[in-house]
Amino acid sequence: MTAARSHDGPGPLRRVGRATGRALRTPFTGTARGIRKATHAHGAGESGLGKLIELHAVNGAGDVMITVALASTVFFSVPTDEARGRVALYLAITMAPFTLLAPVIGPLLDRLPHGRRAAMAGAMLARALLAITMSGAVATGGLELYPAALGVLVSSKAYGVVRSAVVPRLLPPKFSLVKANSRVTLAGLLATGVAAPIGAGLQTIGSAWPLYGACAIFIAGTFLAFTLPHKVDSAKGERRARLIDPQDHPHLPHRPEPVRRPAPKPKRNGEKPPRERPPGLRSVGGSVLHGLQANAAHRALSGFLIFFLAFLLREHPMAGQSAAVSLAIVGVSAGVGNACGTAVGAWLRARGPEVIVATVLALALGTAVLAAVFFSTAAVAVLGAVAGFTQALSKLSLDAMIQRDVPEEVRTSAFARSETLLQMAWVVGGGIGIALPLNAVLGMSVAAGILALGAAASVRGLLGAARRGSPHPRVA
C-alpha cells in the first residue's frame, strides 16, 4: 500500500510542474508564433521576405542598444557645454570619414552580388565585435571609443544598403515594393521601441551592459542572415547604375556637346561585341532624381533636428519636465510619426508617388514655418511627429518610383546608391545642427530653410512629371 502511494504521489506533482512550465512558456511562445505569423503573412514566408523582416528587426534592436550606450557616455554624462564639444568631436571623428567612405560603399557592394548574405552577416558580426571593443571605453569616454563608433556606423549603413538591394528579390507575388519596404521598416521601428527601454534598463546596471546586449543581438543576426534564401545572392540580370550620365544631358553646365557615335559595325568572326555602358538614372525620367532631392531634404532635416533639439531641450527643457523626459517626448513623437507614415505608405499602395512626395514636403515645410513663428514645446513635438511621418512616406514613395521607372537590371544598384546619398544628406544636416547657436527660433527657421531648398529643387519637377506620366512605366 505504501509503495503504491509513493509510486502514485509524484504523478500529480509532475503534472503540476508541466502545467506550470507551459503557463510560463505560453506568453513567450505565443508571442513568437504571433510575430512569425505577422512577418510571414501574404506569401512573405514563402518568398523569404519574412526572414528579412525578422533580420531587420534584430538589426534595429542592436543599433538602438549601441545608441543608448553612446548617448549616455557622450551626451548625458557631462555638462551641456562639454557634451556639445564631445558630440562635435564625435561628428568630426565618425561622420566626416563616413562622408568620404559613403560614396565607396555602394560601388563596393555592387561587386559582391553573389555574397549579399555574407555581407549582411559580416556587418552584424563586425558590430558585435565592435560593441565588445567599445564596452571597455564607454566608462572613461576615451578617444578609442570614436573609431569603434565609426566602424559601427559604416557597418550599419553597409547593412542598410545591402538590405535595400535585397528587398526586390524577395517580393511575394502581387506584392508592391513600397508595401514590402513598409513592412521591413515597421519591423525595425517596433524592435527599436521594444529594445530602447531594455537598453535603458541595462544602462542602470552598468555603462557597458547595453553593449553586451548589442553584442548578443548582433551575433544572433549573424546566423539569421545566412537563413535568407539563396536567391538573395543571385545577380541574374543585374547591372550597375550611375546617377548621372553627362552625355545624356547636354543641358548640364560646363559639359561638352554630346558626340554622335556611328552605329556599331557588324560583328566579325572572333570579334567581341562592343561593351554596353550601363544606363544612368536620368535616362529613365526625372521623377527618381527629383524624388531623391526631396528625400535628401527630409533626411537633412532629420539629422538637423536630432542634434539641435538634443542640445536645445537639454538647456531649455519643456515646461515642468526634465531634459531627459523632454527628449523622450520628442523622440517618441518622431517614432510614432514614422510608424504612421510607414503604415499610410503601405495603405496608399504608391498611388501617385510624385504627388505624395511633393505634398508631404509641403506639409513638413509648413509645420517648420509654424514652429518658427509660434515656437512652443507643443510645436516642437508636433514638428518631430510630422518630420517622422513625412520622411517615412516620402522614402516609401521614392522606393515606388525606383520600382516603376528604373529597369530591373539596374534597380538593385540604384537602391544602394540612393541610400548612400541620403545618408550623406543626414550627415550634412547633423553638422548644421551641432554648429548652430541654441536659439529656438533660429533653429526652426533653419529647419524651414532646409525644406525650402528641397522644395525649390524638386517640387516643380515632381508635379511636372506627375502630369506627364512616367516615360518608362515598368510596374502596373
C-alpha positions in Angstrom: 0.0 0.0 0.0 2.8 2.4 1.0 4.7 1.5 -2.2 1.7 2.2 -4.3 1.1 5.6 -2.7 4.7 6.5 -3.2 4.5 5.4 -6.8 1.4 7.4 -7.4 2.5 10.5 -5.4 4.9 12.1 -7.9 2.4 11.8 -10.7 0.3 14.9 -9.7 3.5 16.8 -8.9 4.9 16.1 -12.4 1.6 17.2 -13.9 1.5 20.4 -11.9 5.1 21.1 -12.9 4.4 20.6 -16.6 1.3 22.8 -16.4 3.3 25.5 -14.6 6.1 25.2 -17.2 3.5 25.5 -20.1 1.9 28.5 -18.4 5.3 30.3 -18.1 6.3 29.5 -21.7 3.0 30.4 -23.3 3.5 34.2 -23.3 6.8 33.8 -25.0 5.9 31.0 -27.4 2.6 32.7 -28.2 4.3 36.0 -28.9 6.9 34.3 -31.1 4.2 32.5 -33.0 2.3 35.8 -33.4 5.4 37.6 -34.7 6.2 34.8 -37.1 2.6 34.8 -38.4 2.7 38.5 -38.9 6.1 38.6 -40.7 5.3 35.6 -42.9 1.8 36.7 -43.9 0.6 37.2 -47.6 3.3 35.0 -49.0 6.2 36.7 -47.3 7.2 33.4 -45.6 7.4 31.5 -48.9 9.4 34.3 -50.7 11.8 34.8 -47.9 10.7 38.3 -47.2 9.6 37.3 -43.7 13.1 36.3 -42.7 14.4 39.6 -44.0 11.8 41.4 -41.9 13.0 39.5 -38.8 16.6 40.2 -39.6 15.9 43.9 -39.9 14.1 43.8 -36.5 17.2 42.3 -35.0 19.3 45.0 -36.7 17.1 47.8 -35.2 17.3 46.3 -31.7 21.1 46.0 -31.8 21.6 49.5 -33.2 19.4 51.1 -30.5 21.4 49.3 -27.8 24.6 50.9 -29.1 22.8 54.3 -29.4 21.7 54.1 -25.7 25.3 53.4 -24.6 26.8 56.1 -26.8 24.2 58.7 -25.8 24.8 58.1 -22.1 28.6 58.4 -22.5 28.9 61.2 -25.0 25.8 63.3 -24.1 24.2 62.7 -20.7 27.2 62.1 -18.5 28.7 65.6 -18.7 27.6 69.2 -18.6 26.0 70.8 -21.6 29.0 72.7 -22.8 31.3 69.7 -22.5 28.6 67.5 -24.1 28.5 69.8 -27.1 32.2 69.5 -27.5 32.1 65.7 -27.2 29.3 65.5 -29.8 31.2 67.8 -32.1 34.2 65.5 -31.7 32.0 62.5 -32.4 30.8 64.1 -35.6 34.3 65.0 -36.7 35.8 61.6 -36.0 32.9 59.5 -37.2 30.7 61.4 -39.6 33.5 63.2 -41.6 35.3 60.0 -42.5 32.0 58.3 -43.2 31.1 61.1 -45.7 34.2 60.2 -47.5 33.6 56.5 -47.3 29.9 56.7 -48.2 30.3 57.1 -52.0 32.5 54.0 -51.9 30.0 51.7 -50.1 27.6 51.4 -53.0 30.1 50.6 -55.7 32.0 48.2 -53.4 28.8 46.3 -52.6 27.9 46.2 -56.3 31.0 44.0 -56.7 29.6 41.5 -54.2 26.3 40.4 -55.9 27.0 36.7 -55.0 27.7 37.5 -51.4 24.9 39.6 -50.1 24.0 37.2 -47.2 27.7 37.1 -46.2 27.8 40.9 -46.4 24.9 41.3 -44.1 26.2 38.7 -41.8 29.6 40.4 -41.8 28.0 43.7 -41.0 26.3 42.1 -38.0 29.4 40.3 -36.8 31.5 43.4 -37.1 29.2 45.4 -34.9 29.1 42.5 -32.4 32.9 42.7 -32.1 33.0 46.5 -32.1 30.4 46.5 -29.3 32.7 44.4 -27.1 35.6 46.7 -28.0 33.5 49.8 -27.0 32.4 48.2 -23.7 35.8 48.9 -22.2 35.8 52.6 -23.3 32.3 53.8 -22.5 33.1 54.2 -18.8 36.0 56.6 -19.5 34.9 58.2 -22.7 38.4 57.9 -24.2 39.2 58.6 -27.8 39.4 54.9 -28.7 35.6 55.0 -28.4 35.2 57.1 -31.6 37.0 54.9 -34.2 34.9 52.0 -32.9 31.8 54.1 -33.3 32.8 54.9 -36.9 33.1 51.2 -37.6 29.6 50.6 -36.2 28.3 53.4 -38.3 29.9 52.2 -41.5 28.8 48.6 -40.8 25.2 49.7 -40.1 24.9 51.7 -43.3 26.5 48.9 -45.3 23.9 46.5 -43.9 21.2 49.1 -44.9 22.5 49.4 -48.4 22.5 45.6 -48.9 19.1 45.2 -47.3 17.6 47.8 -49.7 19.2 45.9 -52.6 17.9 42.5 -51.4 14.2 43.5 -51.0 13.3 43.4 -54.7 14.5 39.8 -55.0 12.2 38.7 -52.1 8.9 40.2 -53.2 6.0 37.8 -52.9 3.5 37.6 -55.8 1.3 40.7 -56.3 3.4 42.5 -53.6 4.5 46.0 -54.3 7.9 47.2 -53.4 6.5 50.0 -51.3 4.5 47.6 -49.3 7.5 45.3 -48.7 9.7 48.2 -47.6 6.9 49.4 -45.3 6.8 46.0 -43.6 10.6 45.9 -43.2 10.8 49.4 -41.9 7.9 49.0 -39.5 9.5 45.8 -38.0 12.7 47.8 -37.4 10.7 50.6 -35.7 8.8 48.2 -33.4 12.0 46.4 -32.5 13.6 49.7 -31.7 10.7 50.7 -29.5 11.0 47.4 -27.6 14.8 47.4 -27.2 15.2 51.1 -26.2 13.7 50.7 -22.7 15.6 47.4 -22.3 18.8 49.2 -23.1 18.0 52.0 -20.7 17.4 49.4 -18.0 20.7 47.7 -18.8 22.4 51.1 -18.6 21.3 51.4 -14.9 23.3 48.2 -14.2 26.4 49.4 -15.8 27.5 51.6 -18.8 28.9 48.5 -20.7 25.7 46.4 -20.3 23.8 47.8 -23.3 26.9 47.0 -25.4 26.9 43.4 -24.1 23.2 43.2 -25.1 24.0 44.6 -28.5 26.8 42.0 -29.0 24.4 39.2 -28.2 21.7 40.5 -30.6 24.2 41.0 -33.5 25.6 37.5 -33.0 22.1 36.2 -33.4 21.7 38.4 -36.5 24.9 36.9 -38.0 23.4 33.5 -38.0 19.9 34.7 -39.1 21.4 36.4 -42.2 22.5 33.0 -43.6 18.9 31.7 -43.3 17.8 34.0 -46.1 17.0 32.3 -49.4 19.9 31.6 -51.8 18.3 33.7 -54.5 19.4 36.7 -52.4 22.9 36.0 -53.7 21.8 35.7 -57.4 23.0 38.5 -59.7 21.0 37.4 -62.7 20.1 40.2 -65.0 21.7 43.0 -62.8 23.9 45.8 -63.9 25.3 48.8 -62.0 23.6 52.1 -62.2 25.1 55.5 -62.5 23.3 58.6 -61.1 24.5 60.9 -63.9 25.3 60.3 -67.5 26.6 63.6 -68.8 26.4 62.6 -72.5 22.6 62.0 -72.0 22.3 65.6 -70.7 23.8 68.3 -72.9 21.9 71.0 -70.8 24.2 70.5 -67.8 26.7 73.4 -67.3 30.3 73.1 -68.4 29.7 69.9 -70.3 30.7 69.5 -74.0 28.1 68.7 -76.5 27.5 65.0 -76.9 29.2 63.4 -79.9 27.1 61.4 -82.3 28.6 58.0 -82.4 28.4 55.9 -85.5 26.3 52.7 -85.4 28.4 49.7 -84.4 29.8 47.7 -87.2 28.6 44.1 -87.8 30.5 41.7 -85.6 33.1 39.7 -87.4 34.1 36.1 -86.6 36.1 36.1 -83.3 35.5 39.8 -82.6 34.0 40.7 -79.3 30.8 42.8 -79.3 31.2 46.4 -78.1 30.7 46.7 -74.3 27.4 48.5 -73.4 27.5 51.3 -70.9 25.0 50.9 -68.0 22.2 53.5 -68.2 22.1 56.4 -65.8 19.1 57.1 -63.6 18.3 60.2 -65.5 17.7 58.2 -68.6 14.5 56.9 -67.1 13.0 60.3 -66.4 13.3 63.0 -63.7 10.9 61.5 -61.2 13.6 59.4 -59.4 16.1 62.2 -59.1 13.6 64.8 -58.0 12.3 62.3 -55.5 15.8 61.8 -54.3 16.3 65.6 -53.9 13.1 65.8 -51.8 14.2 62.8 -49.7 17.6 64.4 -49.2 15.9 67.4 -47.7 13.8 65.2 -45.3 16.9 63.3 -44.3 18.9 66.5 -43.7 16.1 67.8 -41.6 16.2 64.6 -39.5 19.9 64.9 -38.9 19.5 68.6 -38.0 16.6 68.1 -35.6 18.3 65.2 -33.8 21.4 67.2 -32.8 19.9 70.7 -32.5 16.9 69.6 -30.4 19.1 67.4 -28.2 21.1 70.4 -27.0 18.2 72.9 -27.1 15.9 70.7 -24.9 18.8 69.8 -22.6 19.5 73.5 -22.0 15.8 74.6 -22.1 13.6 71.6 -21.4 9.8 71.6 -21.8 7.8 73.3 -19.1 7.7 71.2 -16.0 9.8 68.4 -17.5 13.4 67.3 -17.2 15.7 67.3 -20.1 15.6 63.5 -20.5 11.8 63.5 -20.4 11.7 66.4 -22.9 13.9 64.5 -25.3 11.9 61.3 -24.8 8.7 63.1 -25.7 10.2 64.4 -29.0 11.8 61.1 -29.8 8.5 59.2 -29.2 6.6 61.7 -31.3 9.1 61.2 -34.2 8.9 57.4 -33.8 5.1 57.4 -33.8 5.0 59.7 -36.8 7.5 57.5 -38.6 5.4 54.4 -37.9 2.2 56.2 -39.1 3.9 57.3 -42.3 5.1 53.7 -42.9 1.5 52.4 -42.4 0.0 55.0 -44.6 2.5 54.3 -47.3 1.5 50.7 -47.4 -2.2 51.6 -47.4 -1.7 54.1 -50.3 -0.1 51.4 -52.5 2.2 54.1 -54.0 -0.6 55.8 -55.9 0.8 59.0 -57.5 4.2 58.9 -55.7 5.3 62.2 -57.2 2.3 64.0 -55.8 2.8 62.2 -52.4 6.4 63.3 -52.2 5.6 66.9 -53.1 2.6 67.0 -50.7 4.5 65.7 -47.7 7.4 68.0 -48.4 5.0 71.0 -48.4 3.4 69.6 -45.2 6.8 69.4 -43.4 7.8 72.9 -44.7 4.5 74.4 -43.4 4.9 72.8 -40.0 8.5 74.0 -39.7 7.4 77.6 -40.6 4.7 77.5 -37.9 7.2 76.1 -35.4 9.5 79.0 -36.1 6.7 81.6 -35.9 4.8 80.1 -32.9 7.6 78.3 -31.1 6.5 76.3 -28.1 7.1 72.9 -26.6 4.0 71.5 -28.3 5.2 72.9 -31.6 8.5 71.0 -31.2 6.7 67.8 -30.5 4.4 68.3 -33.5 7.3 69.1 -35.8 9.1 65.9 -34.6 6.0 63.8 -35.4 5.4 65.5 -38.8 9.1 65.1 -39.7 8.9 61.4 -38.9 5.7 60.9 -40.8 6.8 62.8 -43.9 10.2 61.2 -44.0 8.8 57.7 -43.9 6.1 58.4 -46.5 8.5 60.2 -48.8 11.0 57.4 -48.7 8.4 54.8 -49.5 7.2 56.8 -52.4 10.8 57.1 -53.7 11.1 53.3 -53.5 7.9 53.1 -55.6 9.3 55.4 -58.2 12.5 53.4 -58.4 10.5 50.3 -58.8 8.4 51.8 -61.5 10.9 53.8 -63.6 14.3 52.0 -63.1 14.9 48.9 -65.2 15.3 45.7 -63.2 18.8 45.2 -64.4 20.0 48.3 -62.6 17.3 48.6 -59.9 19.4 46.9 -57.2 22.3 49.2 -57.7 20.0 52.2 -57.7 18.8 51.4 -54.2 22.4 51.1 -53.0 23.4 54.5 -54.4 20.2 56.3 -53.3 20.7 55.1 -49.7 24.3 56.3 -49.7 23.3 59.8 -50.9 20.5 60.1 -48.3 22.9 59.2 -45.5 25.3 61.9 -46.7 22.4 64.4 -46.5 21.8 63.3 -42.9 25.4 63.9 -42.1 25.2 67.5 -43.5 22.1 68.2 -41.6 23.6 66.9 -38.4 26.7 69.1 -38.9 24.5 72.1 -39.2 22.6 71.2 -36.1 25.7 70.9 -33.9 27.2 74.1 -35.2 24.1 76.3 -34.8 23.7 78.5 -31.7 21.0 77.3 -29.3 18.3 79.8 -30.4 14.9 78.1 -30.8 13.5 80.5 -33.4 16.8 80.5 -35.4 16.8 76.7 -35.3 13.3 76.3 -36.5 14.0 78.9 -39.3 17.0 76.9 -40.4 14.8 73.7 -40.4 12.3 75.5 -42.6 15.1 76.7 -44.9 16.4 73.2 -45.4 13.0 72.1 -46.5 12.5 75.2 -48.6 15.7 74.4 -50.6 14.5 70.8 -51.1 11.1 72.1 -52.3 12.7 74.6 -54.7 14.8 71.9 -56.2 12.2 69.2 -56.5 8.5 70.1 -56.3 8.2 71.7 -59.7 9.9 68.7 -61.4 7.8 66.2 -59.4 4.5 67.8 -60.3 5.5 68.2 -63.9 6.5 64.5 -64.0 3.1 63.6 -62.4 1.3 65.5 -65.2 3.3 63.9 -68.0 3.3 60.4 -66.5 6.2 58.0 -66.4 8.1 57.8 -69.6 9.2 54.2 -68.8 6.4 52.6 -66.8 7.7 49.1 -65.7 5.2 48.3 -62.9 1.5 48.2 -63.4 
